[in-house]
């Protein structure tokens, strides 16, 4: 019998499969399709201190082996998430979840995280310093080591639960930013967020996305995500959640061999809503195929 359990900062998950923030709502929508308790956990929709309508439409553009989105952190604000979304979630998901937090100032990050830190349903805080689709927030804090460290320190001071920082691939040296977050007290890292991309409509000769550019995700970015997980694993000693283009049980194994302790699945949820359930079901078979008895034994296993 294979062992699919993994541990993130003292929190043991039944398996490493985690739907990524922004692709799984607050969970209960998918609970109408299958029992989402089969998942290791999931990261709920990016939450800010105040409600956000998001960017103007159109916000989505299809492309080869992926998609571009510029939703812009649309969410009801942290207080509504706590009072309305989490109770609905609790009715269908009986495990703790990952709270994805974003902001437009260090103080906003800290206060939003502090409020979610007090919720028993939250297992850890995922600090989004890497969203490319908002102006003056998100990625603005994740492209410089000093800024990422400042947000990390502030949120750590406001929270008792583990804090994982979600890193942007739209940087020259992701390892330097990872080291800065670790030095500032991060309990773990999540990488990567979307790459910056765009499409142009040939008829109108204008950008498809109203925001001009957006976050490029999907299976096309998997090799980039894998490379960055590898690089960061070589330079930090805290756990990594690998994300970017994952769409199969084989991808999960590959990401873990590169150094991930757990793996998030993003854009694939929007193409095939049952994908995470299917990966969880397939994982023991793939482990057996490659002679893997326990997933914890293979974390970083491809490094010499």
C-alpha positions as CSV (number, residue, x, y, z in Angstrom):
1,X,0.0,0.0,0.0
2,X,1.5,3.3,-1.0
3,X,1.6,6.4,1.3
4,X,0.4,9.6,-0.4
5,X,0.6,11.7,2.8
6,X,2.7,14.9,2.9
7,X,3.3,17.4,5.6
8,X,3.4,21.2,5.3
9,X,4.8,22.9,8.4
10,X,3.2,20.3,10.8
11,X,0.0,20.1,8.8
12,X,-0.4,16.5,7.4
13,X,-2.4,16.2,4.2
14,X,-3.9,13.0,2.9
15,X,-2.3,13.7,-0.5
16,X,-0.3,16.5,-2.1
17,X,-3.0,17.6,-4.6
18,X,-4.2,21.2,-4.0
19,X,-6.4,23.2,-6.4
20,X,-4.8,26.6,-6.8
21,X,-6.3,29.9,-5.7
22,X,-8.4,31.6,-8.3
23,X,-9.3,28.3,-10.1
24,X,-11.5,26.7,-7.4
25,X,-13.6,29.5,-6.0
26,X,-14.4,28.8,-2.3
27,X,-14.8,25.1,-2.9
28,X,-18.6,24.6,-2.6
29,X,-19.1,25.2,-6.3
30,X,-17.0,22.1,-7.1
31,X,-18.6,20.2,-4.2
32,X,-21.7,20.0,-6.4
33,X,-19.7,17.9,-8.8
34,X,-17.7,15.5,-6.5
35,X,-16.7,15.0,-2.9
36,X,-13.9,17.6,-2.6
37,X,-12.8,16.0,0.7
38,X,-10.7,13.7,-1.5
39,X,-8.3,16.6,-2.0
40,X,-5.3,17.2,0.2
41,X,-6.7,20.7,0.7
42,X,-7.3,23.7,-1.6
43,X,-6.4,27.4,-1.8
44,X,-9.4,29.6,-1.9
45,X,-10.0,32.6,-4.1
46,X,-7.5,35.5,-3.6
47,X,-8.8,37.7,-0.8
48,X,-8.2,41.3,-0.1
49,X,-9.0,43.5,2.9
50,X,-11.7,45.4,1.0
51,X,-14.1,44.2,-1.7
52,X,-12.9,44.3,-5.3
53,X,-14.9,44.2,-8.6
54,X,-11.7,43.3,-10.5
55,X,-10.6,44.4,-14.0
56,X,-12.9,45.4,-16.9
57,X,-13.9,42.7,-19.4
58,X,-12.8,40.9,-21.5
59,X,-10.6,39.2,-18.9
60,X,-9.9,35.9,-20.5
61,X,-8.1,34.9,-23.7
62,X,-7.4,31.4,-24.9
63,X,-4.0,30.4,-26.3
64,X,-2.1,27.3,-27.3
65,X,-1.7,24.9,-24.3
66,X,-3.0,27.5,-21.9
67,X,-4.9,30.7,-21.2
68,X,-4.5,34.3,-20.2
69,X,-6.5,35.8,-17.4
70,X,-6.7,39.3,-16.0
71,X,-9.6,38.9,-13.5
72,X,-7.9,41.3,-11.1
73,X,-8.5,39.7,-7.7
74,X,-12.3,40.1,-7.8
75,X,-13.6,39.1,-4.3
76,X,-16.1,40.2,-1.7
77,X,-13.5,41.3,0.9
78,X,-12.1,39.5,3.9
79,X,-15.1,40.2,6.2
80,X,-17.6,38.8,3.8
81,X,-15.3,35.8,3.1
82,X,-15.3,35.1,6.9
83,X,-19.0,35.7,7.5
84,X,-20.5,34.2,4.3
85,X,-18.0,32.1,2.3
86,X,-16.4,30.1,5.0
87,X,-19.6,28.9,6.6
88,X,-20.8,27.6,3.2
89,X,-17.5,26.0,2.7
90,X,-17.6,24.3,6.1
91,X,-20.8,22.5,5.1
92,X,-19.1,20.6,2.3
93,X,-15.3,20.5,3.2
94,X,-14.2,19.0,6.5
95,X,-10.5,19.8,6.3
96,X,-8.7,23.0,6.8
97,X,-8.0,25.2,3.8
98,X,-5.3,27.5,2.5
99,X,-6.2,31.2,2.7
100,X,-4.8,33.2,-0.2
101,X,-4.2,36.8,0.8
102,X,-3.3,39.9,-1.3
103,X,-3.1,43.6,-0.7
104,X,-2.1,47.0,-1.9
105,X,0.0,48.0,1.1
106,X,2.0,46.1,3.7
107,X,-0.6,47.1,6.3
108,X,-3.4,45.7,4.1
109,X,-1.6,42.4,3.7
110,X,-1.0,42.1,7.5
111,X,-4.6,43.0,8.5
112,X,-6.3,40.7,6.0
113,X,-4.0,37.9,7.1
114,X,-4.6,38.6,10.8
115,X,-8.4,38.3,10.3
116,X,-8.1,35.0,8.4
117,X,-5.5,33.7,10.9
118,X,-8.2,33.6,13.5
119,X,-10.5,31.2,11.6
120,X,-10.3,27.6,12.6
121,X,-10.9,26.5,9.0
122,X,-7.7,28.1,7.8
123,X,-4.6,25.8,8.0
124,X,-2.1,28.2,6.6
125,X,-1.8,31.7,4.9
126,X,-0.7,31.9,1.3
127,X,0.7,35.3,0.7
128,X,0.2,36.4,-2.9
129,X,3.0,38.8,-3.7
130,X,2.9,37.7,-7.4
131,X,-0.4,38.6,-9.1
132,X,0.4,40.3,-12.4
133,X,-3.2,41.6,-13.0
134,X,-3.5,44.5,-10.5
135,X,-1.8,47.9,-10.4
136,X,0.0,48.9,-7.3
137,X,-0.4,45.6,-5.5
138,X,0.3,41.9,-5.9
139,X,3.4,41.5,-8.1
140,X,4.7,44.9,-7.1
141,X,5.7,43.4,-3.8
142,X,7.1,40.2,-5.3
143,X,9.7,41.4,-7.8
144,X,12.2,42.8,-5.3
145,X,13.7,40.8,-2.4
146,X,13.4,43.7,0.0
147,X,9.7,44.3,-0.7
148,X,8.9,40.6,-0.5
149,X,10.7,40.4,2.8
150,X,9.0,43.4,4.2
151,X,5.5,42.0,3.5
152,X,6.6,38.6,4.8
153,X,7.8,40.1,8.1
154,X,4.6,42.1,8.6
155,X,2.3,39.1,8.0
156,X,4.4,36.8,10.2
157,X,4.1,39.3,13.0
158,X,0.3,39.3,12.6
159,X,-0.2,35.6,12.3
160,X,0.3,32.5,14.4
161,X,-0.4,30.0,11.5
162,X,2.2,29.1,8.9
163,X,2.8,31.7,6.2
164,X,3.8,30.6,2.7
165,X,4.8,33.2,0.1
166,X,3.6,32.7,-3.5
167,X,6.4,33.9,-5.8
168,X,6.3,35.5,-9.2
169,X,8.1,34.0,-12.2
170,X,8.3,37.5,-13.8
171,X,11.7,38.2,-12.2
172,X,15.4,37.8,-13.1
173,X,16.4,35.8,-10.0
174,X,13.6,33.9,-8.2
175,X,16.1,32.2,-5.9
176,X,17.1,35.6,-4.4
177,X,13.5,36.5,-3.6
178,X,13.0,33.1,-2.1
179,X,16.0,33.5,0.2
180,X,14.8,36.9,1.2
181,X,11.4,35.5,2.2
182,X,12.9,32.7,4.1
183,X,15.2,35.1,6.0
184,X,12.1,37.2,6.8
185,X,10.5,34.3,8.5
186,X,8.4,32.6,5.8
187,X,7.4,29.1,6.8
188,X,7.2,28.0,3.2
189,X,7.0,29.1,-0.4
190,X,4.6,28.5,-3.3
191,X,5.8,28.9,-6.9
192,X,5.1,29.8,-9.5
193,X,2.3,32.3,-10.2
194,X,1.4,33.1,-13.8
195,X,3.8,34.4,-16.4
196,X,2.9,37.7,-18.0
197,X,1.4,37.3,-21.5
198,X,-1.0,38.8,-24.0
199,X,-3.0,38.2,-27.2
200,X,-4.0,40.5,-30.1
201,X,-7.2,40.2,-32.0
202,X,-6.3,40.2,-35.8
203,X,-9.6,41.8,-36.8
204,X,-9.6,44.7,-34.4
205,X,-5.8,44.8,-34.2
206,X,-6.2,45.5,-30.5
207,X,-5.2,43.5,-27.4
208,X,-7.8,40.8,-26.6
209,X,-7.6,41.5,-22.8
210,X,-9.0,44.9,-21.7
211,X,-6.1,45.1,-19.3
212,X,-3.8,44.5,-22.3
213,X,-1.7,41.9,-20.5
214,X,-2.6,39.1,-18.1
215,X,-1.4,36.0,-16.4
216,X,-0.5,33.1,-18.8
217,X,-1.1,29.7,-17.3
218,X,-1.7,26.1,-18.4
219,X,0.4,23.1,-19.4
220,X,2.7,25.2,-21.5
221,X,4.3,26.8,-18.5
222,X,5.1,23.5,-16.6
223,X,8.7,23.3,-17.7
224,X,9.3,26.8,-16.4
225,X,7.6,26.1,-13.1
226,X,9.6,22.9,-12.7
227,X,12.8,24.7,-13.4
228,X,12.1,27.4,-10.8
229,X,11.0,24.9,-8.1
230,X,14.3,23.1,-8.8
231,X,16.3,26.4,-8.4
232,X,14.5,27.5,-5.2
233,X,14.8,24.0,-3.6
234,X,18.6,24.3,-4.1
235,X,18.7,27.5,-2.2
236,X,16.2,27.3,0.7
237,X,15.4,24.8,3.5
238,X,11.7,25.6,3.9
239,X,8.9,23.6,2.1
240,X,7.8,24.4,-1.4
241,X,4.4,24.1,-2.9
242,X,4.9,23.6,-6.7
243,X,2.4,25.1,-9.1
244,X,2.3,25.9,-12.8
245,X,0.9,23.7,-15.7
246,X,0.3,20.6,-13.6
247,X,-2.4,18.4,-15.1
248,X,-1.6,14.8,-14.3
249,X,-0.4,12.5,-11.6
250,X,2.9,12.2,-13.5
251,X,3.3,15.9,-13.3
252,X,2.8,15.8,-9.5
253,X,5.6,13.2,-9.2
254,X,7.9,15.2,-11.4
255,X,7.3,18.4,-9.4
256,X,8.0,16.6,-6.2
257,X,11.2,15.2,-7.5
258,X,12.2,18.7,-8.4
259,X,11.7,19.7,-4.7
260,X,8.0,20.4,-4.1
261,X,6.4,19.0,-0.9
262,X,2.9,19.5,-2.3
263,X,1.5,20.5,-5.7
264,X,-1.2,23.0,-6.7
265,X,-3.3,22.5,-9.9
266,X,-4.5,25.7,-11.5
267,X,-5.7,26.3,-15.0
268,X,-6.5,22.6,-15.6
269,X,-9.5,23.0,-13.2
270,X,-11.0,25.4,-15.6
271,X,-10.7,23.0,-18.5
272,X,-11.7,19.8,-16.7
273,X,-13.4,20.4,-13.3
274,X,-12.8,16.8,-12.2
275,X,-9.0,16.9,-12.9
276,X,-7.9,17.1,-9.2
277,X,-10.2,14.2,-8.2
278,X,-8.8,12.2,-11.1
279,X,-5.2,13.0,-10.2
280,X,-5.8,11.9,-6.6
281,X,-7.3,8.6,-7.8
282,X,-4.5,8.0,-10.3
283,X,-1.6,8.9,-8.0
284,X,-1.3,5.5,-6.2
285,X,-1.2,3.7,-9.5
286,X,1.6,6.0,-10.8
287,X,3.5,5.7,-7.6
288,X,3.4,1.9,-7.9
289,X,4.4,2.1,-11.5
290,X,7.6,3.9,-10.6
291,X,8.3,2.0,-7.4
292,X,7.5,4.8,-5.0
293,X,6.2,3.6,-1.6
294,X,5.9,7.0,0.1
295,X,5.7,10.4,-1.5
296,X,7.8,12.1,1.3
297,X,10.7,9.9,0.2
298,X,10.9,11.5,-3.2
299,X,10.8,15.2,-2.3
300,X,13.8,16.7,-4.0
301,X,14.8,13.2,-5.2
302,X,16.1,14.4,-8.6
303,X,18.9,16.5,-7.0
304,X,22.3,14.9,-6.7
